[in-house]
Amino acid sequence: MHISLRGLAARHPAAAPDSVPALQPVSLDITASEQVAVIGPSGAGKTTLLHALACALRPAAGGLTLDGVDPWTLPVSKLQQLRGRLFLAPQTPPLPPRQRVITAVLAGRLPRQSLLASLRSLIYPTGIAQAESALTRFDLAHKLWDRVDRLSGGERQRVGLARALLSSASLWLVDEPLSSLDPSRAKLAIETLTAAAREAGATLVCTLHQVDVATRFPRVLGLRDGRLHFDLPGAEVSAERLRELYAQHEHELLGGPAAAGDTPPPPPQAPVMYCR
Amino acid sequence: MQEPAAAPALPSPRHRDPAWTGRVFWLLAAAVLVAPALVATEFKPWLLFEPDALKATRRFIADFLPPKIEGEFLWLVLVECWRTVAIATAGMALALVIAIPLTLISTNAISISALGGRMHTLPLFVRQATRWLLIVLRSIPELVWALVFVRVVGLGPTAGVLAIALTYGGMLGKVYGEILESDETHTTRTLLRNGAGRLQAFFYGLLPHSAPELTSYTVYRWECAIRSSAVLGFVGAGGLGQQMDNSMKMFQGSEVATMLIVFMLLVALADQVSAWLRKNLA
């Protein structure tokens, strides 16, 4: 999928309408089946950029086109169809704790399945082989029938990625796919992800905290304070540029985990009142 | 109201309890609020212990003893008991038919237009209208519905079933909606953002999250429906209540006593079943 951003700015949906956008106006083109890594310190606007590309966030200014179409001019049903061709994998794997792994993976097919077919698959899973082969590529085939809440954080993250392989999306937007994986698993996961996207002919946009992984991508976008700091082939991203990008955030450059407080804690939930 | 006067010298201001004034104020405020309510309801408990009242009470209770234990009558009570459970269960089934579609329409969590920021006007209006409908359904007590339906379909269990269906449909719809909204919506929203339909997102994201809570609330309501269907019998909607009403009007205290005991056993049993089900579902 060809992506074109023209002065696109975006802000978090909960932010005040007159606040500074988390993503300042940015213009760039990503051609079909390109693979792009997005790096930058915490709060640089990486996730906001992904959400804007996923049509999950209405632009605050400027615009984007996907294959030449401005998604926000489409009627709701057409926009939803277009969203079926995008795959957004959030950093926290979106898996219901009591669901089984197979169901969670098969949920990747939902946009191209009729409601009846998807309900039928809840009664007895259809496409067991596909789900297993997707999980095999992430070294998780033995967890096919387990419940999600029996998995470790890293396993959940890989299940979330395996879902992408079942989608028929032509744009994959993956947010921090390696955040809870150990180095060897991370290597396997990113290799599988890039190879699978290439096989599917899909464009891959991937935010990363591991700069050594990111610089192996053909193209790297450096974001800082919501602005595009550089847009270079991975091989040309020098140590000097990285130091500039991560100035005052050096601990993140050294491979440390994202600073605590990266995502605000969920608001306390009101208890359900069991009376009438 | 005042600090103990026994203290020879007032303690220094630092040692005085700063919450004391507030506590006294709220105590007095509560009294001021309750007093008119007691006057309005002519609350005079001592009337219970006047000789006339005591005599009537004694006669009524004496009538209860011994409870009537007779093969044929016991069988009748058991049949009515079963009918009460049947009214409750059929009413709940119908209530679910009302509540589930209305919940699906009214819940914000599976809104597609809200993904882009704010929900569009039409879906917002439809959701709000559905919520109002639920409020109307549940704010009319089932007893009133039963009185209406006894006029419409005549004496008998049908009126009870319909009354429970309408009130409980509204109740279930509202609480289901609250359960779904209070759940975390990350999984559901991600499915919607990836292009899934509303119902697909419901079945693959929202339902697996909240199924235990929804089921447990449904079972609890079923238990409530059993108790309430016995009361509905008093206005002619069939079941144990109607039988109890008949016996009371005939001054058959021993029959009433038997039925009360059986009813207590029934409620205890439903309580146990419901607690067991909910424990195993959680």
Interface residues (C-beta under 8 A of the other chain):
Chain A: P13 A54 C55 A56 L57 R58 W72 V76 L79 Q80 Q81 L82 R83 G84 R85 L86 F87 L88 P90 T92 P94 L95 P96 P97 R98 Q99 T103 A107 G108 L110 P111 Q113 L115 S118 L119 L122 S167 A169 P266 Q269 A270 P271 V272 M273 Y274 R276
Chain B: I112 S113 L115 G116 G117 H120 R138 M171 V175 E178 I179 S182 E184 H186 T187 R189 T190 L191 L192 R193 N194 G195 A196 G197 L199 Q200 A201 F203 Y204 G205 P208 H209 A211 P212 E213 Y217 Y220
